[in-house]
Amino acid sequence: MGTVRAIGIECLHAQAGEMGLAVESTDLPRDICGLYDDRHGLILLADWLNQRQRRCTLCHELIHARHHDPGCGTRYGIKCERRCRTQTALLLVNPTELALLERMYEYEWQIADELNVTTQVLEDYRSTLASA
């Protein structure tokens, strides 16, 4: 399996297909944006996500799939989630664009909007840089 190339939602869906995964929208609780089911080769995305959230969530779940991660409820699952959030942020945030946008906008939500990511992904990116 290759690396996840997260240019746009179409690219992410193509990546899922190349990995043999089905991607479906479904009614998920408001605190769950997406799920990856390794046993069934399935990614579920909440049907209430906007396009930016859908892009970020699909990228996140594809990274779980690439690593065949178990659920998040275990100690190992917590480490998987941290790794996945870091990799999602590094894939979706372009550092050159971010540097330019930081000069143009005052608020994080404006920067995230221009980068087509959620504020959570932007925060994860900043945390990753701060801990490096």
N, C-alpha and C positions, 0 to 999 in steps of 0.2 A: 504494500500500500504506500502511496506517495504522501507527500505532505499536503496539508489543507491549504489551498490557495483561496483566500477570502477577498476577492475583488468585489463581487456582488452576489446577490442572492441566487442568480442563475448559475454562477460558478459553483456555489456551495451545493446546490441541488445536483449539479453534474458530478461533483466530488462524491456525494452520497451514492449516486448511481454507480460510479466506478468502484465504490467500496461494497457494492451489493446490498445497500441499505434502502429500506423504504422510509419515506418521510410523510407523516400524516399530521394534519391539524385536527385537534380534538378539544373537547371541553375539559380543561384542567382547572384545579383550584387556583385562585388568584395569587397564591404564593409559590406556584410552580410554573415556570415558563416553558420548560421542556424536560423530556426524559429520554434516556437511551436504554434500550433493552437489547443487550448483547445476545441473549439466547435466541431472540426472534429477528435479529438484524433490523431493528425498528427504532426510528426516532419519532417521538411525539412532540409536537409543538402546540402550545396553547392557542386556541382559535381567537383569543382576545388580543394577541400581540399586534402592535403596529409594525410597519415594514422594518424600521431600524431595530426594534427588539427582536423581530423574527430573524434578521440577518445575524445579529450577535448570538442569539440562542442557538441557531443552527450551527454556526461555527463552533460554539462551545460543545455542543453535543457530538459533532464530528470528531473533535479531539478526544472526547471520552471513547468514541467508537474506535478510533485509531489505536488506542491503548487497551481496548477491551476492559474498561473500568467496571468494577462492581458498583453497587449502590453507594450512596453517600453516607449511610448510617453507621459505617464502621470506622475504626481508627484509620485503616488503610484508605477508606473512601474519602475521609477528610483530606488526606494528603493528595489523593487524586484530584479532588475538587480544587485545591490550591494550585496544583500544577496546571490544571485545565484553564482556570481563570487567568493565570499568568500567560500561558500560550495564546489564549484567545486575544488578550490585550496586545501582545506583541505582534500578532498577525493582522489585527484590524486597525491599529493606530500607526499611521505613518509619521515618524518623528520630524521630518522636514515640514510636512503640512501642519503638525501640531505647533512647531516653533513659530510659524507664520501666524497661525490663528491666535496664539497667545498674545501676540502684539495687536491683533485686531479687535479682540473681544474681551470683555470684562468678566463675564459669567461662564462657569463651567458648562452649563446646559447649552450655551451658544456654541462653544467649541465642540462639544459632543455632537450637536446637531450638524454642524458643518463637516465633521469627520464621519458622519453616518454611523455613530456608535451610541450606546447608552452612556449615561453618566457613570454607571457602575464600571463599565469597561474602561472608561477614561481614568477613573480612580484606581482601578487595578493596574493600569499602565504606569501611572505615577508611583504607586506603591512598589512596583517591580523595579523601577529606576532608583527609587530611594533606598531599596534594600541591596542593590547591586554594589 
